[in-house]
């Protein structure tokens, strides 16, 4: 088992150990995580403790993550993310970590809400993204370095200046070779996938209802035609 997989399992175990404190909401995907040690998020390191992860209340961008303290009286940061795909969704909240030196805080790679194939992969400021890409030998999504401080500014709404500046910034992908490319060249995601249905959902019931509606409509038209004769 490689280190990145082991870290994912450790994160899973941490969530399972705190099941009574895990709460979630389908719209903002609110989830409570307890970390036994410090963890890195874009622009800062969070000390060990309990944190609330949830999406910013935005109907247009479903990959802006906010992190609060346990009672949500303090916001630690607002972070850009891109969709991250898992072939098999988990029935528990998951956080995956980037591989780091043993004496360094683990850097959060992505957060997955239960029952969904697509999670939220954190976008790091360019210098950190370059370093993480080289350490992990995988591409890392990046935003301009000068926007790093925007992640720590109080930004409770979509229209906050810090959020506006980040969402308007061009995102890139930093490769382990130190080559910078467009995000779409490395991370194959589309806007449609940002709002995908939960993995347990299906279009089949809707198609079935549509079929029944069609049959009912046809029957009513035939009945109306017969009465008109």
Buried (B, 14 or more C-beta within 10 A) or exposed (E): EEEBEEBBEBBBEBBEEBEEBBEBEEEBBBBBBBBEEEBBBBBBEBEEBEBBBBBBEBEEBBBBBBBBBEEEEEBBBBBBBBBBBBEEBBEBBBBBBBBBEEEEBBBBBBBBBBBBBBBBBBBBBBEBBBBBBBBBEBBBBBBBBEBBEBBBBEBEEBEBEBBBBBBEBEBBBBBBEEEBEEBEEBBEBEEEBBEBEBBEEEEEEEEEEEEEEEEEEEEEEEEEEEEEE
